[in-house]
Each structure stands twice: as C-alpha cells, then as structure tokens.
Amino acid sequence: MSDPIAHVARRLRNSNRIAIVTGAGISAESGLRTFRETMEGLWKEFDPQKLATPEAFLRDPATVTKWYDHRRMGCLAAEPNPGHLALAAMEKRLESVGGECIVFTQNVDRLHQRAGSDHVVELHGSIVEWRCIETGEVFEPPHEPFTVFPPPSPFAPDGILRPNVVWFGEALPEQALQTAFRYVPQCDLFFSIGTSSVVYPAAGFVDLAADAGAFTVEINKDDTPASRRVDVTIRGSAGAVMPAIVHAAWGDPLR
C-alpha cells in the first residue's frame, strides 16, 4: 500500500460507526509514564503489581493511596496531545453527519475527555475519581494532593477512599464491557491506538470487529500481536498519525 494514511482516510470518510481502543502509548505522548515507569524516587523499591491489588490496599492502605495520589497528580498535570485532539475532532465530525464514534480506553487519566471526546468508555476506571470503600459512592476530589493517607471518605464516618481504578484480580466494569461487546461488532471501522494488544478483553476487540466485517487499523510505534491481524498497520505515534488521517479525510474537521 503506497499511502496507508490516505487509504485509512478514505475508509474514515465512508464510515458511520467507529470503535477505537486506546492504550498507554497515546498517554505517553502527553508525558505520562507507563505503569512500571512511575516507580522512581521514593517508589523505586516497590513492585507496582504488588501495589495495584485489593490485597495490597487491605494490607497497607496508606502506602497504596499515597502512590496512587502521586500518579493522580501526574495525570492532572498532563495535557491532551494532538492524538487526543484528533480523536475528539473526528468524533465531532462524525456526529455532525449522523455518525457515531466511541473510544474504549485502557487509560485512567481522563485525557480523552479533557481533549473534548464525549463518548469515552473507561475499561480500567479513572484515577481522577475516588471511591468510598464503605458506601461505594464515587466522586472527584479537588485537584490538589491529599494530605492524609489513606484519605478519609466524605460519605461514611469510618470510611476511607480508594482510587476508582481496576486493580489486578478485579473485574472490569460490567457496563463498560456490555457497551464494548454490543458496539464493537457493529462498527464499520476499528482503530487500535497505542496499545500493546496483550491485555484482554480489550486485546480481543479487534477480532470482534474484524469477524463482523469491519476494516481494522493499528497505529503504534512498535509491532504487537494485533499487527498481523489488522487490515492496515501504521508505524508511528498517535500524535503524528491521527491528525494526518483526520486532515486527509476532511481537511479542517471542525469547519
């Protein structure tokens, strides 16, 4: 294929239902380190997988919540990059002509929403939200560091807060999964962007889409297990490739 960006742009112009899965790669372009890369300084002695479990929280809620608050502040300080902005522009353009677009993200940073995407399904929850372990109520704390660890819950006198993310050993949100399994097989264009394509069930969405006849595209700097299963693979960053695709499809999509 001589010009994969032009080819994907033509497919985009002719599509009405688009499903997108995003992973850590798109957030890395906003300066957010990957899960394991956050273990630096005071945290370098810890194994992140041993902090990201319900058992770790029960054993040492102060340390776990302090680490997650450190990550939360990093996410709040980050800004959406051109990849996020291109996806938001694509959604607006599709909606203006009666189409649909949903982002299924494995990221917990809320950068898609801050970029302007309205239809985002958070497969792994959000680090910006915290949840009372007594009542299950969820809220977004002020955008400043906690001063007490574990942070006390405003919903229950003896309750404490935990990040509203999916830890190892926990089930993904049922509503998010239902939306994905309903929508992905009905899309006509599927994007896998910045994800390693090894974490299920999200890694299997490309097969759901392909089996239903969708045109499938991977955008990633590196080879992944999905690279041999998609119709088109474009090697590069989301911040470079997605704006190029959107521009090739519609010029300025907001006009």
N, C-alpha and C positions, 0 to 999 in steps of 0.2 A: 504494500500500500504506500503510494508516494507521499501522500499528505494525510496522516491519520487525524489531525485536528480538523481539517476541512471535512473529512468523511464523517466524523462524530458530529460536527456542527450541522451537517445536512440531516443526520438522524434526529438531532435535537429539534430542528425546525419542524420536523414531521411527527413529533411525539406529543402525546396528550397526557400520559401518566408516567411520571418519572420517580424511580426509587433510588435513593443514594445511601450508601453505608460509608461512614467516615470513621477513621481511627486516629491514633496518636500522631501520625505523620502530618496531618493538617494543623494540629495544635503546635507541633514543634516549630513550625514556621512563625508562630507568634512568640517564640522564645520559651515556651513551656517544655521543660524536660520530661522525658519519659518517666514512667512509674519508678523504675530502678535508678534512673539518673538523679532523682531527687535525694538520694541517700548520700549526702555530703555533709561536711562540717560536723555538727553535733550528732548527726544521724548516720554517719558512715559505719558505725559499729552494728547497726541494726539490719536485719534481713527484712525488706519491705513485705515479703509474703507472710512474714510472721507478725507484722503489724496490721495487715489487712484481713483479719479474720474475726469472727464473733468471739472466738476463744481468747484471742489476744486482748480484745476490749474488756471482756469479763475479768481477765487476769490483771490488767494494768490499764484501766480506762484513762488515767491521767496522761500517760505516755502516748497512747494511741491518739487521743483527741488533740494533744499538742502537735503531733506530727501532721495530722490532717488539717489543723488550723494553719500550720506553716504552708501547706500545699494550697489551701483555700486562698490565702493572701497572695500567693503567686499567681493564681488564676485570675483574681480580681485585678491584679496589676497589669496583666497581659491585655493586648488589644487584638481584635479580629484582623486577620491579614487578607490580602487580595483573594485568596481562595475562598474564605468565608463570605466575603462580599460578593464574589461572582455567583456563588450558590444562592445567596439571597436575591440578587438581581434576576437570576434565572427563574426563581420561584415567582417573583412578581410578574415577569413577562408571561409566563405560562398561565398564571391566573387571569391576566388581562384578556386572554383569548379563550378562556374556559377550560384550561388545562389544570393539572394537579402535579404537585411535587412534594415529597416527604423525605426529610433527612432522618435516617436512623443512625444515631451516633453512639459510639462506644466511649466517647469522651465525656468527662464530668464537669467541664469548665464553663459551660454556657456561652461560649464564644459564637456559636451559630446564632443564638437568639440575639446577642448583642450586635451582630452584623446585620440583623433585620430579617432573618428567616422566621416565619411564623409557624411553620409546620415541622416541628422537630420532636422526634421520639427518642428519649434518653434511655438507652438499653441498660446502662450501668448506673443510673441515677445521676445526682448532681451534688458536687462538693459545696456548692453555693448554698444549698438547703441543708438544714439540720433537723433531726427528728427526736422527739421525746421517747425514751425507751419505755416509759410507763403508759402513756396515752396513745402513742403512735402519731400524734399531731406533728405536722411539718411546718416550718417557717424559714424565712430568710433572715439571718441575723444582720445587724449593722455591718457595714463594710470596714471594719476595724478589728484588730486581733482580740481574741478572747483574753481575759486577764486571770481566769480561774480554770483549772483543769482537774477533772472533766467539767465542762461548763454546765451550770445548773439549768434545769428546764423551767421555762416560764409557765408551763402548763400543769405541773404537779409539784407539790411542796418538796417531796423527796426524790424527784426525778432528775435525771441528767440527760444531756444531749449527746447524740452520735451523728456523724455525717450521714446524709441521706444517699449513700452510695451502696453499691452491691459489693459485698466482701466475698473473698474466696469461701466456697461452701454454701453460699446463699443463692436462692433462686432469683432469676431476673424478674422484673415487674411483670405480672401476668398481663396487664393491659397493654404494655409495650409489645410483648410477644404476640398477643392476639392481633394487634394492629399490623405488625410485620407479616405474619403468616396470612393475613387477609389481603393486604395491599400488594406485597411484592409479586405474587403470582399473577397479578392483574396489570402490572406495569408493562409498558412497551419499550422502555429504555432504562437500563440499570447501570449505575456507577458505583465502583468500589474505589474509594479515595483515601490514600494514606493509611491503609490498614494492612496488617501482616497476614490477614486471612487465615489465621490459625486458631482463633478463639471462637468457639461455637456457642450459641447458634448463629451468630452474625456471619461467620465464615461460610455458612451453608446457604445464605440468601441468594448468592449469585447463581447457584444451581436451581433454586426455586424459580428465579426469574428466567433463566435460560430454558428450563424444561417447559415453561409456559409460552415460549416463543419470543421473549424479549431480546433486544440487542444489548449486549453486555460490554462494558468498558471498564478497564482498570487504569487508574492513574497512581503511580507510585515510583519512587526513586529506585526501588530495589525489586528484584524478582520475588514472587510469592507463590504459594500453592495455587492461587487463582489465575496466575499469569497464563497458564496453558489451557484454562477453561473458558476464558472470555473471548469475545469476538475481536476486540482491539485492546492492546496494551500500549499505553503511552508512558515512557520513562521520563519522569520529571516531577517537579514539585507542584502541588495543587495551586500554590500562589502564582505560578507561571502558566500552567496549562489551562486551568479553568477560565481565567479571564480571556485567554486566547480563543478558547472554544466558544464562549458566550459572544465575544466580539465577532468571530467568524459567522456565527449564526444570525445575529441581529444588529451588528454594529453597536450602537449605544442602546442597551436593552431597556433603559429607563425612559427613553424618549417616546 
